[in-house]
Amino acid sequence: MRKLAVVMAVLALAGCENEVEGVHKQVAEHLHNPKTAKFGNVRIDTQGTICGQVRGKDDAGQYEAYRSYVAIKRDDQYEIIVDDSGNNLRIREMCGGAELQRRAEALAGQPAPQGWDVEVIQGANMGALSDMTARLIEKGIPSSVEYRDGKPVVLMGPFPSREEAEARKAEVMAKLGTDSVVIQHGAAR
């Protein structure tokens, strides 16, 4: 009986892997050069929704920045959404970070006397805290860890201007495929 359970688990995993490969082919079609697609931070939820980051080479042969994507499963079909702006709320609703983005948008018009933070989105894309901070250090990106409600939050900043914070956010996504949000330093979250 135990062998049957192991075989069934392996077969289920193999089927899932094939679905992910099919989704990745569809996601790659959103790139300039689909054959050069590289995927990172791929995760699947219990409903079959697939989240992750993707990048590929441009026409000059250089890798573009990572972009987040979601593949929403409905009736054995997938709706593919690739984030071109870096702030797609629908992707964050499915993959994590929607509440942080909503809070940042609600505060966007308010002043930031203490500067601006880039906050890494919590969830499955973050991985182990030590891995996240090590990857940032490896790429020469200083960060800090703050604890909120007993959970670690990875921050970069504060930056004196929103533009500088947005530039760091773009750099982190480009180099690591790590999703983040820009929000006022010290703002209640």
MIVEXSE-809734 format. One line per field, with one value per residue (C-alpha): x, y, z. Coordinates in Angstrom, 2 decimals, decimal comma. Layout:
N
east <- X/...
north <- Y/...
up <- Z/...
This chain:
189
east <- 0,00/2,83/4,50/1,22/1,00/4,58/3,93/0,74/2,60/5,36/2,81/0,93/4,18/5,12/1,73/2,15/5,62/4,22/1,53/4,17/6,21/3,11/2,38/5,99/5,75/2,67/4,35/7,48/5,37/5,08/8,85/10,85/12,71/10,65/13,44/15,62/13,06/14,39/12,01/12,48/10,55/7,98/5,27/1,90/-1,04/-3,67/-6,02/-3,32/-2,46/1,18/3,14/6,71/9,07/10,33/12,89/14,37/16,81/15,96/16,72/20,31/20,89/20,88/18,72/15,80/14,64/12,50/8,74/6,14/3,52/0,52/-1,21/-4,73/-6,19/-9,84/-11,37/-7,97/-7,07/-4,76/-5,25/-1,75/-0,97/2,56/3,30/4,73/4,45/5,82/2,61/-0,06/-2,57/-4,27/-1,00/-0,39/-3,92/-3,16/0,51/0,87/1,48/-1,92/-2,55/0,88/0,34/-3,12/-1,65/1,16/-1,35/-3,55/-0,53/1,00/-0,14/1,05/4,45/7,34/9,38/11,45/11,99/10,88/11,34/11,40/9,69/10,07/6,69/6,11/5,13/6,41/8,52/10,66/12,17/14,31/15,22/18,92/18,78/17,00/19,42/22,41/21,21/20,81/24,31/25,73/24,33/25,65/22,20/22,14/19,06/17,79/15,35/12,53/10,09/6,35/3,95/6,77/7,44/10,61/10,26/13,14/13,57/15,86/16,15/15,06/15,72/15,37/13,13/10,47/12,38/15,44/13,27/11,56/14,99/16,11/12,85/13,49/17,10/16,05/13,47/15,93/18,78/16,91/13,33/12,21/8,92/8,68/6,63/7,68/6,09/6,84/9,41/7,74/4,20/1,81/1,37
north <- 0,00/2,37/1,74/2,58/5,88/6,76/5,90/8,01/10,95/10,70/10,55/13,56/15,50/14,55/15,74/19,00/19,47/19,02/21,63/24,07/23,47/24,17/27,36/28,46/28,08/30,34/32,89/32,91/34,04/37,43/37,98/39,45/36,17/33,30/30,74/32,63/32,60/32,07/31,49/32,09/31,88/29,53/28,34/26,62/27,02/24,41/25,63/25,19/28,89/29,31/32,41/33,42/35,73/35,54/37,26/36,78/38,39/41,49/42,00/42,98/39,71/41,25/39,87/42,11/42,63/39,98/40,48/38,83/36,58/34,55/31,67/31,30/27,84/27,61/24,43/22,99/26,22/29,00/32,74/34,23/37,71/39,15/42,35/45,07/47,88/46,24/47,08/44,73/44,41/41,37/39,44/40,48/39,43/35,95/35,68/37,85/41,48/42,97/44,41/46,07/47,54/48,84/50,47/52,05/53,37/54,81/56,67/57,65/61,28/61,87/63,36/61,14/63,22/60,15/59,05/56,00/52,26/49,40/46,49/42,94/41,28/38,57/35,11/32,16/34,34/35,51/32,11/31,79/35,10/34,24/33,33/36,59/38,82/36,85/37,29/41,04/41,30/39,22/41,76/44,71/45,80/46,83/45,83/45,48/43,22/44,54/42,38/43,08/40,91/38,41/38,10/39,32/42,07/42,83/46,56/48,67/52,33/54,77/56,72/60,52/60,51/58,25/58,18/56,69/54,08/53,19/52,83/50,41/48,45/48,12/47,07/44,35/42,97/43,13/41,41/38,97/38,68/39,70/41,58/44,62/47,76/51,37/52,95/55,77/54,96/54,56/54,35/51,99/48,84
up <- 0,00/0,86/-2,52/-4,27/-2,38/-3,36/-7,01/-7,02/-5,46/-8,10/-10,91/-9,50/-9,25/-12,83/-14,08/-12,22/-13,70/-17,21/-16,49/-15,28/-18,43/-20,56/-18,62/-18,98/-22,75/-22,71/-20,41/-22,59/-25,55/-23,78/-24,14/-27,04/-27,45/-25,96/-26,37/-23,88/-21,03/-17,52/-14,63/-10,92/-7,65/-9,20/-6,82/-7,16/-4,79/-3,93/-6,70/-9,35/-9,74/-10,73/-9,71/-10,44/-12,24/-15,82/-17,99/-21,42/-23,79/-25,79/-29,49/-28,64/-26,76/-23,27/-20,48/-19,60/-16,01/-14,36/-14,46/-12,25/-13,80/-12,72/-14,48/-13,11/-13,62/-14,67/-16,11/-17,09/-18,94/-17,75/-17,92/-18,17/-16,83/-17,11/-15,18/-17,41/-14,84/-11,69/-9,80/-11,15/-8,31/-9,83/-9,80/-6,20/-5,23/-6,53/-5,52/-2,41/-1,55/-2,42/1,04/1,13/-2,33/-1,37/1,74/-0,31/-2,86/-0,10/1,33/-2,02/-1,91/1,64/2,45/3,55/6,00/6,98/3,38/1,40/1,92/-0,52/1,23/-0,06/-0,45/2,12/1,08/-0,85/-3,15/-0,26/0,61/3,71/5,32/5,34/1,63/0,75/2,62/1,30/-2,31/-1,72/-0,20/-3,06/-5,55/-3,52/-2,31/1,36/3,35/6,89/8,69/10,85/12,80/12,64/14,56/15,02/11,28/9,53/6,95/4,56/3,87/1,76/2,62/3,68/0,52/0,45/-2,63/-4,04/-7,34/-5,64/-3,92/-7,22/-8,85/-6,10/-6,45/-10,19/-9,56/-7,10/-9,53/-12,45/-10,63/-8,38/-9,54/-6,05/-5,89/-3,63/-2,93/-2,33/0,77/3,19/5,87/9,24/7,79/9,58/7,56
